[in-house]
Amino acid sequence: MREALLILAPRGRDAEVIRQALERSAISSVICDSLVSLHDNIQKASGGLIVTEESLTGTGLDALLDWFARQPPWSDLPIIALATKQVGHRSAGSSDLLRRLGNVVLLERPINAETLASAARSVLRARKRQYQVESLLEEQKRTAVELRALNDTLEQRVEQRTSELNEARDTLAFALDSAEMGSWDFDLVHDSARRTLRHDQIFGYKDLLPSWSTRQFLAHIADEDRQAAETALEKAAQSGSFEIECRVNRRDGKARWIAAKGRVGYDASRRPIRMAGILMDITDRKQTEAALHKAQRMEAIGQLTGGVAHDFNNLLTVIVGGLDMVIRRPDQPERVARLAQAAMTAARRGEQLTQQLLAYSRRQMLHPETLNPNRLLLDFKGLAERAVGDSITLRFDLDAGIHPIRVDAAQLESAILNLVVNSRDAMPQGGTISITSKNVHCGSEAVAEKGVSPGAYVQISVTDEGTGIDQNTLDHVFEPFFTTKEVGKGSGLGLAQVYGFIRSAGGYVAIKSKKGRGTTVQLFLPRSDERLSESHLHSSGQLPLRRAATGETVLLVEDDEQVLNMAVESLEELQYRVVVARDARQALDHLHGTERIDIMFSDVVMPGGMNGAQLAVEARALRPDLKVLLTSGYVGEGGDGEFYEKNLPVLSKPYRRDELAEKLRLVLGSH
C-alpha cells in the first residue's frame, strides 16, 4: 500500500479512467467507492490520495478529517484534488475543506494523462520521504535507548567505539587502496610523516619506509617541477591548503605524474603543526588529457583555416604582385622602393600570423617570461577576430598602467582564445565580446580557499552577451571532459586547460554568469616584479647596428639554398667573413680544422640525423669558447626544451638583416 495511490471518484467511470492512466505509467492504485472505504484504506497506510472535489461530502467526511488532524508529526499525507474549472472564486466552504485536508495539490479538469502521472509520481516521492523520516525518527529513538544503556557500561562502550574506529579506518584504507590513492599525515614540527603503503608504492618502494620527510618528498620531484612544489608547500602554511600536480622520479627510475592534495592543521597560536592529505598517480589521466587537448587544439585550428588561407593569399598577392612589377620595371627607384616596402610589410604580417598559429598549436619554443599583458592581447587581436567571424565584435578595454606578469605567452594566448571561442559559440546570432585588463589587489578574504596568497594581481576578463550558464552547469565547467556541446563539437577540456594553466601560473579563475544574460570569465595572474623580457621591449633602433670586427668569421650552417644565399649576403653586408656548411657533417669538418671561427650560426632542423642543438654540443666539445646562435621557424614536437636546457640563443625565422645583426651583437658582445 505504501507504493499505491487511493482513488476516490464515484461519478461514472472517472475512477477507472484515472486508474488506467496511472497504470500506463506503472503507478499502482486502489479504487475506493466511498469516504468510509477511503478512510479504512488510509488506516492501512498509503502513498497518497487522488480524489474528485465533488466526492468530499457526505458520510465519513468527519472521520476522514479527524484522521488528517491526528497524523503523527512526520506525516503529511499528500492529496491530488481534481476540481471542476470554475469561473469565479472558490466558495469559502470549499476552500476551508481543502485547507483542513492539508497537503493538497489542486488540478483543474480536464487534465491530460501525462500531467496526472507526473503529479502522481511527485506525490509518491513526497510520501516516500515522509516514511524515510519516520524510519529516521524510529532509529533516533532506538539509538537514544542504546545510548542510555551504554552510559551504564562505559568499558563496553569504549571497546565498541574502538572497534568501530578500527573498522572505519580499515574501510577508509580499503577505499583509498581501491582508488589507488595513498594517504599521508605530516608532523610539521618534527618533519616526519605517517603514510599508507600505497603512498610509498607510488614512489616506487615495495615496502613502507621506516621514515619519510619533506626532504625525501622533494628529492623525488622532477627538477623542472621542484621549485613549484617548494612554493606550494610554503604557500600551504599561509592558505591552509596544499594542492599540486607534478612529475616525480620513482625509485626504479621511471618518471610519473602525481597529484597531492591536503589541508594544514594549526595550534592555538596559528602555528602550522600538521598537514594531511592524499596522493595518487595520475600519469594515465595526464596522457589522456594531453591527447585530447592536442585534438582540441587541432580542431580549433581547423576552424581558423579558411580565414588564415584568405589572409595569406592576400599577403602573397601583395608580395608576388609587387615583386613581379619590380622585375618588369626595375629602373624606377622610387617605385621599386615603394613596392618593396609594401612587400616587406605584407611579409611581416605573414610572419606575425605564422607565429600566432605556431604558439596556439604549441609548435614554437615556449617558456615562462615576464611580459606586458596588454601588448600580448593587442598582438593576439587579429587571430581572435578571425576565430569569431564577422557577426561578432571584439572590444578591448585595457588599463594603460597594467602591471607585468610572468607566464608562458603562448599558453596565455591559447587560454584566452579558448574563452573567446566559447563566447562566440554562446552567441549564435552575433554580439559583442569584451576583453579587459586591469590591476587589482586581492585581500585575504578574496583569495580564501583559492590556494593563492593575497597581493597584487592582473585581472584579464572575457565577457559575452550570450546565453549564459545555469548554476548547476557552473559547478562543473572546470572539470576535465565536462562539456555541454554536441558530440564532436568539443572535448570538454577547454576550460579545464584554462583553469590548469592559470593555477600553474600562481593565479586563479572566477566565472560569473546568469542564464540568458551572458558570461564573464576572470583570470587573476600575480604581478611580476621582474623586468620585462627582452622580446617584449621595443629594442629595435635603440642600439647601433653591429658590424663585424676585423676578421670576425661566421660558420653558417644551412641546408636550404635560397635561405643560405640570403644569409651569406646579409652577413657579408655586415662585414663578416662567412664559411658555409650545408649540414652538420660539413660544419664539424670545418671545426676540426684550424681556421678562425668566432660564431656558428646554424639552422635547427637539418637533414643528416643531427639537429642544430645537437650540433652545438658537438661544436663546443671541439671548441669550448665557440659562440653559437641557432635559427628556426619550427622546432617540432617537444624540441624547445633542448635549447633552454643547453642555454642556446635562438633567432626566429623569418628575420631581417638588422635583427640578425642585433642578435649577433648580443651573442658576441658589444666590444
N, C-alpha and C positions, 0 to 999 in steps of 0.2 A: 504493500500500500504506500510506502514512502516514495516510490517511484511513479505513483499513479495520480492522476487528477480526477477529482469528483465532479461530475457534470449534473447540474440541475436545470433542465429546460423542458418543462412539461408540455409546452404548446406544440402540437403537431409532431413533425419529425425532426424538430430542432436538435434534440439530444443526439439522435442517431447521426445526423449530418455532422455535428461537432465531433463525435467520436471517430467517424470515418476520416475526417480531415486530420485529426491528431494521429490516427493510425498510419496514415500515409507518411507522416514524419517520424514514425517509430516511437510515438509517445503513448504510453499506456493510460487508459482511463476507465472509470466505472460510472455508469449512469444511475442516478438516484431519481425515484419517481415522486418524492415529496421532501418537505423540510425535515420531517421526522426521520426519513431514511438517510437524508444527508447528515443529520446530527449523529445518528448511530454509526455511520462510517467514519466520521471525523474522530469519534471516540477511539477508533481502532488505529488512528494515525493516517495521514495522507500527505501528498506532495503539494496540494493546493486545490482551489475550487475554481470552476467555471460555472457561473450562474447567469441566468437572464434576469433582468431587473424586475420583470413582472412576476417572477416566481417567489420573490422575497415578501410574501404576505400570507397570512392565514395561520393555521395550526402548526406549532413547532417553532415559530419565529422567535418567541421569547426565550425558549430553551436554547436555541442556537446563539442568540445574542448574549445570553448568560455564559455560555461556553467560551465565547470570544473574550468576554470581560475577565474570565478566570484563567486565561492562558498563563503558563509559567513565564518567568522573566525572559527566558531565552527564546520564547516562541512568539511569532507574529505571522500567523498563517496568511499567505498571500492569496488574493482573490482577483479573478478576472470577471468583471461585471459587464455583460453585454446589454447595452441600453439602446432603446429606440431613439433615433435622432429627433431632437426637439428644436422648435423654432425659438422659443423664449428661454428664460432661466428655469432651471430645475426647481421643483416645489421644495418648500422648507422641510416637509416631512421626508421626502426622498433623499435630500442632502443629508439630513440628520441620520437617517438609517445607514447610508454609506459611511458616514463618519464613525458610527458605533461599530460597524463591521471592522474598521481599522485599515489594514494594508490592502487597499483596493486599487486596481487599475481599471479605469472605465474606458471601454471601447464602444464606440457608436456603430450600430448596424446600418447598412450592410457592411460586412467585413470580409476580406478575402482570406483564403485558407493559409496563405504564406504568412500574413500578418498575425493571424491567430496562433499559428505554430511557433512563430518567433516569440510572441508574448508567453506562450505556454512553457517554452524552454527557459525563459527568464524566471518564471515563477518556480519551476523545479530547481533551478540553480540557487535561487534565494532560499528555498526551503531546505535544500541540502546543506547550505552554510549554517542555517539555524540548528539543524541536527548535529553538525560538527561542533557548534558552540555548546550544545547540550552535553556532548561527549567530553568536551574540554572541561566543562564545569564539574561533571561527574569525576573526571580524572583529578581535578583540583581537590575535590572533597576526599577522594581516596588518598591522594598524596598527603593531605593535611593529617589524616588519621595515621598514616605511616610515620610521618614526621614526629607526631606526638609519641608514638611508640619508640621511635629511635632516640628521642630525648632521654628515655629511661634506660637505654643501653648504649652508652657513649662508646665503649670499646668496640662493640659490634658495629656501630655506626662508622667509626674511624676506619675500621678494617674494610668495611664495604666501600667506603669512599675511596680508599687507597686502591682497591681492586678496580673500581670504575675508572679512576685516573689512569691506571696502568693500561686498562683496556682501551681508553680513549687515545693514549699515547701510541699504543700498538696500532690502533686503527689509523691514526694520522700518519705514522711511519709507513704503514702498508699503502695508504693512499698516495703519499709522496713518492714512494718507490714505484708504484704502478704508473704514475705520471712521469717517471724518470726524473724526478726532482730530488735534489739534496737540500737539507736544511743546515743552517749554521747559527751559532749564538756566540758572538764575540764579547769577551770581557775586556772592555777598552782600557780599564785601569791597569791590568796586568798583561795586556796584549796576548791573550790566549783564547782558544775557541773550542766549544763542543760542536761536533758535527755528526751527521749520519754517514754510514758507509758510502752511500751513493754520492755524497759530496766529494769524497776523496777519489772515488772511481772516475768521476768526471774529469779529474786532473790526471788520470792515468795510473792510479795506485790500486793494487788488488785488495789490500787490507787497509784498515783505518790506521793512520799515522799516530804515533804517541802524542804529538802536539801539532798545533797549527797557529800561525800568527799572520798579521797583515803583511809582514815582510815576505813570508812564504807565498802568500796570495799574489803580491805584486811581482814576485820573481817569475811566476808562471805567465803573467800578462805579456803579450807580444810587445816588442819595443815600440811599435808605432802607436799602440793604444795605452802604454803605461802612464803617460802624463795625464791622459783623460781619466784613468782610473784613480790616480792620486788626487786629482782635482775633485772627483766625485766623492771620495772619502772625506776630504777636507770640508766640502760644502755640506755633507750629511750632518756634521756636528752642529751646524747652524740651522739647517732647514728641518732636521728631524727625519728625513727620509733618504734612502740610498737606492739608486737605480742606475744600472749601466748595462750596455751590451758591448762586448769587446772580444777580441781574439786572444786565445791562450795557447801556449805550447805545453802539451801534455808531457808527462814523464817519459813516454815512449817516443817522443819527438814529433808526434802528429799535431798539426795545427787545427784548432776547433774554435767555433763561436760559442760563447756562453752568455746567458742573461742572469743577472743577480739583482735582487730587489729586497730591501729590508727597511726597518724602522729603528730609530735610536731611542734608547731609554735614558732618562736623566735622574739625578738625585735631587734632593730638596733645594740645593743651591744652583740648579740648572746646569750642572756639570755632566757632560755625556759619559755614561758609565757602561752602557751596554748597547749592542746593535745586533739584531737577529733578523733572519730572513731566509729566503730560498734561493736555490741555484739550479739552473738547468742548461743542458746542451741544446743549442738552437741552430746547429750547423745546417741540418736539413731544411729548416724553415728559411734560413738566410739564402741558401742556394735556390729554393723555390721562388722567394721574393725577387732575387736578382734576375732569374729567368723571366718572370712575369713583368718585372719593371722594365727590362730591356724590350720585351714585346710591346709594352705600353708606349714606350718612347718611340719605337719604330712606327707604331700606329699613328701617333701624333705627327711624326714627320711626314707620313704618307698623306695626312690631311693638308700639309703645307705644300706638297709637291707642285700642285698646279700654280699657286701664286709665285713660288720660287722660280719655276721654269719661266713664267711670264716675265718676272723681273730680270732674270739672267738674259733672256732673249733681247729685252730692251737694252741692257747694258752692252751686250755683244753687238747689237745694231749700231750703237754709238761708236764702239771701238773699231769694228770691221769697216763700217762706212767711212769713218774718219781716216783710217789708215789707207783705205782704197783711194780716197781723194788726194792724200798726201803723195802716194806713189804715182798717181796720174799727173799731178802738177806740183812737183817738189820745188819749183823755182820762186815761190812766193812766201818769204819767211814769216810774214805776219799771219798769213792764212795757215801755214804749217804749224806755227806755234799755237794758234787758237784751236785747231783740230787736235793737236797732240794733248793740249791741256784738257779738252773735253774727254778724250780717250782715257787720260790718266784719272780724271775724276770718276768716270764710269768704272774703271778697273778697281779703284779704291773702294767704291760702293760694293762691287762684287766681292772684294776681299772681306769687307765687314760682314756681308751676308753669309759667306762661307764660314767665317769664324763663329758666327752665332749658331749656325747649324751644327758645326762640329762640337761646340760647347753643349748644345742641347742633347746630342746623341752620345755624349761622353767619349768623343774620339779626339779631343785635344788634350794637351797636358794640363792637368788640373791640380791646384793646391791652394790651401788657405792663404789669403793675402789681405792686407789692410787696404780698404778702398772706400771711396765716396759712393754711397748707395744711389744718390741722385744721378750720378754720371752713368752708372750701370743701367738704371731704369730708362734713361733717355736713349742710351745706345740700343736698348732692347725694344724700343718703341716700334720700329719698323717690323720686326719679327712678330710682335704681338698683333699689330694691325692686320698682317696677312693671316694670322691664325683666326681672328674673329670675323673677318669678312666685311663686306660693305654695309650690312644692316646694323652694325654695332659701332658706336662712337666711343673711342678711348679718351678719357680725360685725365690729365696728370696735374696734381696739386702737390708740389714738392717744396719742403722747407729749405730755403736758401742756406740756412745756417746748420745744416744737418751734420751730426757727428759721424766720424768714420767708424766702420765696423770691420771685424776680421772674419771673413768667410771664404768659402770656395765660390768664386764668382759664377762659375757655370752652374753649380748646384742651386744657387740662389735664383739665377735666371730661370732654371728649369722649374723650380718650385712656383715662382710667380706665373710662369706660363701655364702650369697645371691649373692654378686658380683662375686665370683668365679664361681658359678653355671651359672650365666648369661653369663660370659665369655666362659665357656665350651659350652653352647648352641650356642654361636656365632661362634664356630669353629668346625663344624661337621666333618671336615677332620683332626682334630687334630692341635696341635701347642703348643705355649708356653704362659703361664700366669705368669706375673711378679708381685710380691708383694714387695713393697719397703717402707722403713720408713726413715724419715729424719726430722731434726729440721728446722723450718722456722720462719721468722719474718714477720708478715703481717701488713703492714702500713695502714694508713687511707684510701688511695686510693684502696688498695686491698680488704678491707672489706666494702667498700662503698655499701650501700643497702643490706648488708648481715645480718644486725641485730646483729652483734657482735662487740666487741671492738678490736682495734688494739693491737698487742702484740705478745708474743711468742706462737707458736703453734707447734704441732707434725703433720706432714703430712704422712698419710698412703695411698699408691696408689695401685690400682689393674689395670694392663694393659694387654690387649689381642691383638692377631693378627687377629681378626675375621672380620666379615662382616661389622662392623661399623654401625653407626646410622645417618640417614639423619637429616638435620636441623629441619624439621617440626616435626619429632618424638622427637628430643632432647628437644623441647619446652614443651613436655608433660610427659617426662619419670618419673618425681617425683610425678605425680598426682595419687591419690589413684584410683585403679581399671583400670588404663590405662595399656594395655598390647598389644604387637604385636605378642604374641604367639598364637598358635592354641587354639581353645576351649578345655578346660580340661588340658592344659599344664601350666597354671599359672593364679593366681587370679588378678594380676596387683597390688599387694601390696608390692612386694619385695623391689623395690627402694623407694617406699613411706615409708616403715618401716625404711630403711637406713636413709632417709632424716629426718624423725621424731626423730629417736634416736640421730643422730648427733646434731640436733638442741637442743634437751633436754639436751645434754651434754655440751652445750655452744659453739658448733662449727658450721661448715657449710660444704657443699658438693659442689664440682665442677666436671663437666664432660666434657671431650674433645673427640671428635670423628669425623672421616671422613668416608664417605661411601666407603667400600672396604678396609679401611686402619686401622681398629682396633679402640679400645676404651680405654680410661683411666678415671677411677673414682678416685677422690682425696678426702680423708676425712681429714678435718682440725679439730683437737681437741686441746683445750687450754692446755698449760703446767701447771702442778700442782706443787705448792711449798711445798706440804705436804710430809711427809716421806712415803716411800713405806709401804703398808700394810704388816702385819706380814706374811700373807700367801704367799707373793711374795719375802720374804727374805730367804736366804739359812741358816736357823737357826739350821738345824739338825746337831748335833755334836758340836755346839758351847758352849752348856751348859751341865754340868754334869747330868747324869741320876738321877732323884729324886726318892729315895726310901722313904717308909713311916717312919714317926717318930713313936716313941714308942706308941703303942695302937691306932694309927690312923685307923679309921673304914670307910669302903665304903658300902653304901646301894646300891646294884646292882639290877636294875630292868630290866629284860629281859625275853621275853616270848619264844624265840627260844632256845631249849635245847642245841644244839651244840654251838651256839654263847655264851650262858650262861657259858658253861663249859670252853670255851676258855678264856672268860673274867675273870672268877674266877681264872684260873691258872695264867694268866698274872698279876692280882692284887696281888695274893699271892706271886709270884716271886718278886714283888716289896715290899713285906713285909707288905702289908695292911691286916687288918682283914676284912673279907667280910661277909656281911649279905645279903642273897639272897631273892628277891621277884620276882614272876613271872607275876605280873600285878599291877596296881595302887592300888587296894584294899589292897593287901598284904603289899605294901610299906607303905600305910597310917597306917596300923595296927602297923608296927614297929615304925613309927614316933610318934604314940600316946603313946608308951612305954617310958621307962626311960633309955634304953641302949644308950651308946655313939655312935653317928653317926656324922662324920665330913663332909662327902660329899655324895650326892646322884648322882649316875651315872646311867642314865635311857635312854632306847630306846625311840624314839619319837612315832613311830607307834606301838600301842599295842591293844590287844582286851579289851573289857570291857567298851567301851564308853568314856574313858578318855585317851588323848594322853600325851606325855611327858611334853609338855609345860603347859598343864592344871594341871598335877600332881605337877609340880614345884611350881605353885601358891599356891596350897593347902598345899604343904610341907612347904613353907616359912611362911604360915599363922600359922602353928603349931610350927615351929622352925625358927624364923626370921633370925638367924645367920647361918643357914644351907647353905653350898656351894652346887651348882648344876652344873652338867655337863651332857649335852644331847648328844646322838649319833644317827645318821641316815644315810641311803644311799638314801632315797627318802622321800620327805615331802608331796607330793600330791599337789592338786590344791590350790594355794594361801597359803600354810602352812608356808612359810618362814616368813611372816610378824609377826607372833606371837613371834618368837624368838627375833627379833630385838626390838619390842615394849617392851618386858619384860626383855631385856638385858640378855639373856640366852646364854652362850657359847655352841658351838656345835662341836663335833668331828665326822668327816665324816667317814662312813664305806666304804671300809674295813680299818682297822687301825692295825698297829703293836704295839708291847709292848712299844717300845721306844716312839712312837707317843702318846700313852696313858699316859706314864709317864710324857712327856713334857707338855701335856695339863693339867694333874693333878697339875703339878708344877705351871702353870700359874694361875689356879683357886684357889688353896690353898695358893699360895705364896711360895717364896723360903726360908722362915725361917724354 
